[in-house]
């Protein structure tokens, strides 16, 4: 559990927020370098404690470390707004089998990812068009549409 030492200490502290430096291991830095991504040895992160309406407490981790510019109180609303986006991403990932890549290189995975999202968007658009067309009477003149 060494990796989560900062999180465990924060939870026990009951503080509302706390910033700290996270240090990546040499193995992680090398792994990213192998993918063509330069990773700094450390980065500044911030824990923010958010109490939900259900009285549950969530601990969020962010790289928005400036508490003056990004007050901790704003994270509750942000977290709530983000939740529907997260659920949409999860649903999309399942539908387009995001983890089943065809290629093995970073470039081919980017292509595969974009192609799958494009296909998903096209399928949704065609579905919407079908619904609109089936609920609308189209007269013999193509320029006249009656609802």
KOLGUMI-863019 format. One line per field, with one value per residue: residue in one letter; x, y negated, z of N, C-alpha, C in turn. Coordinates in pm, 1 decimal. Example, Ala and Ser with C-alpha at 12.3 -4.5 7.8 and 13.67 -1.06 7.14 Angstrom:
2
aa = A,S $
n_east = 1319.0,1285.0 $
n_north = 569.0,225.0 $
n_up = 780.0,708.0 $
ca_east = 1230.0,1367.0 $
ca_north = 450.0,106.0 $
ca_up = 780.0,714.0 $
c_east = 1320.0,1290.0 $
c_north = 330.0,-3.0 $
c_up = 780.0,787.0 $
***
This chain:
147
aa = X,X,X,X,X,X,X,X,X,X,X,X,X,X,X,X,X,X,X,X,X,X,X,X,X,X,X,X,X,X,X,X,X,X,X,X,X,X,X,X,X,X,X,X,X,X,X,X,X,X,X,X,X,X,X,X,X,X,X,X,X,X,X,X,X,X,X,X,X,X,X,X,X,X,X,X,X,X,X,X,X,X,X,X,X,X,X,X,X,X,X,X,X,X,X,X,X,X,X,X,X,X,X,X,X,X,X,X,X,X,X,X,X,X,X,X,X,X,X,X,X,X,X,X,X,X,X,X,X,X,X,X,X,X,X,X,X,X,X,X,X,X,X,X,X,X,X $
n_east = 79.9,212.7,200.2,-32.9,-2.6,-10.0,-281.1,-413.7,-317.1,-426.0,-705.3,-731.5,-660.1,-870.0,-868.4,-971.5,-853.3,-542.2,-219.3,45.6,363.6,393.3,591.3,715.2,810.7,1127.0,1083.5,824.2,859.3,1036.9,874.1,672.7,836.5,903.9,671.9,693.8,641.9,731.9,779.8,770.1,972.9,835.1,517.2,290.8,13.8,-326.7,-540.1,-889.9,-1152.5,-1486.3,-1812.5,-2096.5,-2452.5,-2570.3,-2439.7,-2215.0,-1860.3,-1635.7,-1312.9,-1126.3,-880.2,-664.8,-494.9,-522.7,-394.1,-391.7,-547.4,-666.4,-745.3,-895.8,-1120.2,-1183.4,-1453.1,-1590.6,-1559.4,-1750.8,-1986.1,-1869.4,-1785.2,-2036.2,-2146.6,-1967.9,-2017.1,-2229.4,-2106.1,-1891.4,-2032.9,-2145.8,-1914.0,-1826.8,-2033.8,-2009.3,-1749.3,-1792.1,-1975.2,-1829.1,-1614.7,-1362.6,-1117.2,-1022.5,-798.6,-691.5,-445.3,-96.0,81.6,128.7,32.3,-141.8,-332.1,-440.9,-561.0,-742.9,-903.4,-1017.5,-1152.7,-1342.0,-1495.3,-1593.3,-1749.9,-1940.1,-2062.9,-2171.7,-2356.6,-2532.5,-2625.0,-2755.0,-2956.1,-3102.9,-3186.3,-3351.2,-3555.8,-3659.8,-3745.9,-3939.2,-4133.0,-4230.1,-4435.8,-4370.7,-4432.6,-4526.7,-4378.4,-4044.5,-3952.3,-4133.5,-4227.8,-4434.7,-4529.0 $
n_north = 120.8,-116.3,-290.7,-436.1,-592.6,-875.4,-932.0,-780.5,-903.2,-1157.0,-1107.4,-1017.7,-1250.3,-1430.8,-1678.4,-1950.5,-2000.7,-1934.7,-1982.4,-1819.4,-1680.0,-1446.3,-1171.7,-1006.8,-670.5,-547.3,-340.3,-388.7,-635.4,-553.7,-369.0,-536.1,-690.0,-498.2,-492.8,-722.7,-949.1,-1213.2,-1229.2,-1417.8,-1391.0,-1437.8,-1565.1,-1823.2,-1773.3,-1770.3,-1693.4,-1697.4,-1719.4,-1621.5,-1656.5,-1476.4,-1512.8,-1294.6,-1254.6,-1108.9,-1091.2,-1201.4,-1175.5,-1368.1,-1380.8,-1606.7,-1804.0,-2068.6,-2282.1,-2535.2,-2684.3,-2929.0,-3013.2,-2790.7,-2714.4,-2483.5,-2440.4,-2455.0,-2215.3,-2021.9,-2082.0,-2070.0,-1803.8,-1679.2,-1764.1,-1643.6,-1375.9,-1269.3,-1286.5,-1109.0,-867.5,-850.0,-819.1,-574.0,-406.1,-438.7,-339.1,-68.7,0.6,-41.9,117.5,23.9,106.0,310.5,298.7,279.7,219.2,197.1,-7.1,-343.3,-538.2,-386.5,-311.1,-558.7,-617.2,-402.9,-451.5,-704.4,-636.6,-454.1,-615.1,-797.0,-622.0,-545.4,-795.0,-841.6,-630.3,-698.8,-943.7,-856.9,-705.3,-905.4,-1054.6,-863.9,-841.9,-1102.7,-1118.0,-913.7,-1015.5,-1232.3,-1360.7,-1357.7,-1555.4,-1527.3,-1717.9,-1788.5,-2009.8,-2076.4,-2014.2,-1856.9,-1854.4 $
n_up = 0.0,-21.2,-233.7,-201.9,15.5,58.3,6.2,202.3,437.1,402.5,412.6,678.1,809.1,796.5,681.8,465.7,222.3,50.7,-76.7,-256.0,-357.1,-609.2,-680.1,-954.9,-1024.5,-1148.4,-1326.6,-1421.8,-1551.5,-1752.8,-1887.6,-1995.5,-2158.4,-2344.1,-2490.3,-2623.4,-2476.4,-2280.0,-1944.0,-1652.5,-1357.3,-1122.0,-1003.4,-904.1,-700.2,-575.9,-309.6,-257.1,-35.5,-57.2,47.2,-14.9,-95.0,16.8,246.9,218.7,181.5,-56.3,-189.6,-391.2,-648.3,-796.0,-1047.9,-1033.6,-853.8,-740.0,-490.3,-460.8,-714.7,-787.7,-587.0,-320.0,-256.1,-495.3,-621.1,-563.5,-713.7,-965.4,-970.7,-964.2,-1210.3,-1381.8,-1348.7,-1511.9,-1757.9,-1720.8,-1690.9,-1945.6,-2099.9,-2002.0,-2089.3,-2367.2,-2406.3,-2352.4,-2556.3,-2793.6,-2756.3,-2649.4,-2537.2,-2694.9,-2902.1,-3241.1,-3356.5,-3254.2,-3205.6,-3074.4,-3251.6,-3419.3,-3233.5,-3164.1,-3415.1,-3434.2,-3209.9,-3271.8,-3507.8,-3411.0,-3239.7,-3427.1,-3585.9,-3392.3,-3343.3,-3596.9,-3612.0,-3403.8,-3504.1,-3740.3,-3623.7,-3490.5,-3710.9,-3833.4,-3641.6,-3647.8,-3914.5,-3920.0,-3751.1,-3879.1,-4135.5,-4473.8,-4747.0,-5097.8,-5221.3,-5188.6,-5044.9,-4851.2,-4528.1,-4295.7,-3961.0 $
ca_east = 0.0,301.9,159.2,-147.6,31.3,-59.7,-427.4,-452.4,-286.8,-523.5,-835.2,-722.9,-640.4,-997.5,-848.6,-1056.9,-768.8,-397.9,-135.9,168.4,440.3,392.5,714.0,702.7,926.7,1206.0,1019.0,709.5,914.6,1090.4,762.1,613.9,934.8,889.8,555.6,721.9,587.4,827.0,712.9,857.8,996.1,733.1,415.9,218.0,-125.6,-405.8,-658.7,-1001.2,-1258.6,-1617.9,-1922.1,-2212.7,-2581.8,-2602.3,-2347.5,-2094.5,-1744.8,-1551.6,-1183.8,-1089.6,-740.4,-660.4,-371.4,-558.3,-340.3,-408.0,-675.3,-727.0,-811.5,-987.9,-1159.0,-1229.8,-1599.6,-1644.2,-1540.0,-1873.7,-2068.3,-1793.9,-1792.8,-2172.7,-2160.4,-1881.5,-2065.7,-2303.3,-2006.8,-1820.3,-2121.8,-2154.7,-1787.9,-1825.1,-2126.3,-1948.6,-1636.2,-1845.0,-2038.0,-1732.1,-1505.4,-1247.0,-991.2,-982.7,-730.4,-644.8,-303.1,-7.7,159.3,50.8,-36.1,-254.1,-436.4,-509.5,-646.9,-849.7,-991.3,-1093.6,-1242.6,-1454.1,-1581.7,-1661.7,-1855.3,-2044.7,-2134.7,-2251.0,-2467.8,-2628.3,-2685.6,-2850.0,-3070.3,-3181.9,-3250.3,-3459.4,-3665.4,-3719.4,-3816.8,-4056.8,-4234.6,-4264.2,-4490.2,-4303.9,-4524.2,-4466.7,-4279.5,-3935.0,-3922.2,-4239.4,-4233.0,-4542.7,-4514.9 $
ca_north = 0.0,-229.9,-382.8,-516.6,-649.2,-1013.1,-929.6,-728.9,-1007.4,-1265.4,-1062.2,-1015.8,-1386.0,-1502.6,-1811.6,-1975.5,-1988.3,-1927.3,-1966.5,-1743.8,-1642.8,-1302.9,-1134.4,-886.6,-581.9,-543.8,-244.1,-455.4,-735.0,-478.7,-311.8,-644.1,-725.0,-395.0,-530.0,-851.9,-1054.8,-1257.7,-1248.7,-1475.5,-1299.9,-1459.5,-1666.0,-1873.7,-1729.8,-1820.8,-1621.4,-1781.6,-1642.0,-1668.6,-1585.9,-1468.7,-1531.5,-1170.0,-1254.9,-1034.7,-1176.5,-1162.8,-1242.2,-1387.1,-1411.0,-1695.9,-1878.7,-2209.0,-2297.4,-2671.8,-2688.7,-3061.9,-3012.8,-2676.8,-2686.2,-2347.6,-2435.3,-2442.7,-2080.7,-1943.2,-2107.2,-2019.2,-1657.7,-1641.4,-1784.4,-1549.1,-1239.5,-1224.3,-1269.3,-984.7,-755.4,-843.4,-763.5,-431.7,-339.3,-440.8,-245.9,68.2,20.4,-35.7,204.9,-64.4,169.6,410.9,228.7,359.1,193.0,210.8,-129.1,-456.5,-599.7,-302.4,-315.5,-686.0,-601.2,-310.2,-521.8,-806.3,-568.8,-395.7,-725.0,-845.0,-525.0,-557.1,-920.1,-822.3,-541.9,-777.9,-1040.9,-785.3,-669.5,-1026.8,-1084.9,-767.5,-879.5,-1226.3,-1086.6,-830.4,-1092.1,-1347.4,-1331.0,-1433.6,-1566.3,-1491.4,-1820.7,-1769.9,-2127.7,-2097.9,-1915.4,-1882.7,-1778.8 $
ca_up = 0.0,-22.9,-339.7,-161.3,145.9,64.7,12.8,334.2,535.2,384.3,463.1,824.9,861.3,791.3,623.3,350.4,102.6,76.7,-196.1,-232.0,-476.4,-637.7,-750.1,-1036.3,-1018.4,-1271.5,-1417.3,-1484.9,-1643.7,-1866.8,-1962.6,-2074.7,-2260.9,-2447.1,-2572.1,-2685.6,-2390.9,-2177.1,-1816.9,-1551.1,-1245.1,-1019.9,-1034.8,-788.0,-700.9,-464.1,-264.3,-213.7,29.9,-97.2,113.4,-103.3,-29.7,86.9,361.4,180.7,156.2,-169.8,-194.3,-530.9,-674.8,-910.9,-1070.1,-1015.8,-718.8,-690.6,-419.0,-478.7,-846.1,-790.5,-448.0,-292.8,-252.3,-631.2,-672.4,-547.2,-832.7,-1079.8,-962.0,-1001.3,-1355.0,-1452.4,-1330.5,-1630.4,-1864.5,-1690.6,-1721.5,-2091.2,-2148.9,-1966.6,-2180.9,-2500.9,-2407.0,-2361.9,-2687.3,-2903.9,-2713.1,-2655.7,-2497.8,-2793.2,-3010.3,-3354.1,-3372.9,-3137.9,-3184.7,-3023.0,-3366.3,-3464.2,-3129.8,-3186.6,-3532.1,-3398.5,-3116.0,-3345.0,-3601.8,-3335.6,-3194.8,-3547.7,-3619.4,-3290.2,-3369.6,-3719.3,-3578.1,-3325.6,-3596.3,-3826.5,-3539.5,-3469.3,-3840.0,-3853.7,-3552.6,-3698.2,-4039.4,-3895.1,-3679.9,-3961.3,-4268.0,-4579.3,-4861.0,-5225.7,-5253.0,-5093.1,-4965.8,-4752.6,-4423.0,-4200.9,-3837.3 $
c_east = 84.2,256.3,48.2,-126.5,-24.8,-211.0,-475.0,-428.9,-388.1,-659.7,-836.6,-717.4,-770.0,-983.1,-939.8,-979.6,-622.5,-325.5,-8.7,237.0,435.2,515.2,692.5,828.4,1001.4,1143.8,903.4,758.0,966.8,978.0,696.3,707.0,928.3,771.5,574.6,668.8,690.3,748.4,811.2,866.3,891.6,632.1,341.8,71.7,-196.2,-522.4,-763.3,-1108.5,-1392.2,-1722.6,-2044.7,-2341.1,-2623.6,-2519.7,-2224.3,-1981.9,-1664.8,-1421.4,-1141.1,-942.0,-734.5,-521.1,-400.1,-519.4,-357.3,-544.7,-741.0,-806.3,-917.3,-1026.3,-1216.4,-1380.0,-1661.1,-1636.2,-1665.0,-1962.1,-2000.4,-1800.8,-1930.6,-2193.5,-2081.8,-1936.6,-2140.4,-2209.0,-1932.4,-1905.2,-2137.9,-2030.6,-1783.2,-1915.6,-2066.9,-1833.4,-1683.1,-1899.4,-1935.8,-1608.2,-1370.8,-1114.8,-941.5,-921.5,-687.0,-493.5,-226.0,73.8,67.6,-30.3,-156.9,-366.4,-512.3,-606.6,-767.6,-952.6,-1078.3,-1192.6,-1364.1,-1549.1,-1658.9,-1775.8,-1970.5,-2128.2,-2222.4,-2373.1,-2575.0,-2699.6,-2787.5,-2974.1,-3161.7,-3255.2,-3368.5,-3580.1,-3737.1,-3801.2,-3942.9,-4166.6,-4280.6,-4322.0,-4420.0,-4396.0,-4452.1,-4366.5,-4168.1,-3908.6,-4026.3,-4241.9,-4343.3,-4522.3,-4650.2 $
c_north = -127.4,-335.6,-476.8,-582.4,-791.3,-1016.2,-883.4,-833.7,-1121.0,-1227.0,-1066.3,-1156.7,-1465.2,-1647.1,-1827.2,-1964.3,-1988.1,-1906.3,-1891.7,-1716.9,-1491.7,-1271.5,-1002.2,-801.9,-587.4,-450.3,-308.5,-557.2,-665.7,-420.1,-418.3,-684.9,-625.3,-420.2,-664.6,-969.5,-1087.5,-1293.7,-1308.9,-1379.7,-1317.1,-1562.3,-1703.2,-1834.3,-1781.9,-1727.3,-1723.8,-1690.2,-1705.1,-1586.9,-1594.1,-1490.1,-1409.5,-1154.8,-1167.4,-1133.2,-1117.4,-1240.6,-1246.7,-1423.2,-1493.8,-1756.5,-2029.5,-2248.0,-2437.8,-2686.3,-2826.3,-3066.8,-2903.3,-2639.3,-2546.0,-2334.0,-2415.1,-2300.0,-1994.2,-1958.5,-2050.9,-1867.2,-1609.4,-1653.8,-1680.5,-1406.7,-1188.8,-1202.6,-1137.7,-862.6,-738.4,-782.5,-613.5,-352.7,-329.8,-342.1,-102.4,96.0,36.6,45.4,132.7,4.3,273.6,342.5,325.8,344.1,207.0,84.4,-239.7,-518.8,-516.4,-300.0,-447.3,-674.5,-514.5,-378.4,-623.1,-743.3,-511.1,-503.0,-782.6,-751.2,-531.8,-682.6,-908.3,-734.6,-617.1,-877.6,-974.2,-744.0,-788.2,-1062.6,-991.7,-803.9,-1003.8,-1197.5,-1005.0,-906.5,-1214.0,-1299.5,-1419.4,-1433.2,-1528.3,-1595.7,-1814.2,-1890.1,-2154.9,-1982.4,-1952.1,-1795.0,-1729.0 $
c_up = 0.0,-122.8,-296.6,-26.3,160.3,80.0,149.8,442.5,525.1,440.9,615.7,884.0,873.2,741.5,502.7,219.1,141.9,-55.3,-159.1,-364.5,-491.0,-722.1,-823.8,-1022.8,-1151.8,-1374.2,-1492.9,-1587.6,-1769.5,-1952.7,-2050.4,-2187.7,-2376.4,-2539.8,-2640.6,-2605.2,-2283.9,-2052.2,-1718.4,-1432.9,-1134.8,-1068.7,-906.7,-804.0,-576.1,-435.7,-223.1,-157.1,-7.6,-23.5,22.5,-24.4,50.5,214.7,337.0,155.4,41.3,-158.9,-340.2,-539.8,-801.8,-927.1,-1068.6,-872.9,-660.5,-624.5,-424.7,-609.9,-855.5,-647.9,-431.2,-295.0,-391.4,-685.4,-660.7,-670.5,-957.8,-1086.2,-1006.9,-1152.3,-1433.5,-1449.3,-1454.4,-1748.5,-1844.8,-1725.9,-1873.0,-2153.2,-2121.4,-2061.8,-2320.9,-2509.6,-2419.9,-2501.8,-2799.5,-2868.0,-2720.6,-2621.7,-2598.1,-2915.1,-3119.1,-3367.5,-3243.7,-3110.0,-3133.0,-3136.1,-3411.2,-3361.2,-3138.6,-3303.0,-3499.5,-3308.3,-3188.8,-3442.6,-3528.5,-3285.6,-3313.4,-3586.2,-3519.8,-3313.8,-3493.5,-3690.6,-3499.4,-3416.2,-3687.8,-3748.2,-3515.0,-3597.8,-3864.7,-3766.7,-3603.2,-3823.1,-4014.1,-3821.8,-3758.1,-4094.1,-4369.2,-4699.2,-4988.8,-5270.5,-5147.9,-5003.7,-4856.2,-4654.1,-4325.4,-4078.1,-3787.0 $
***
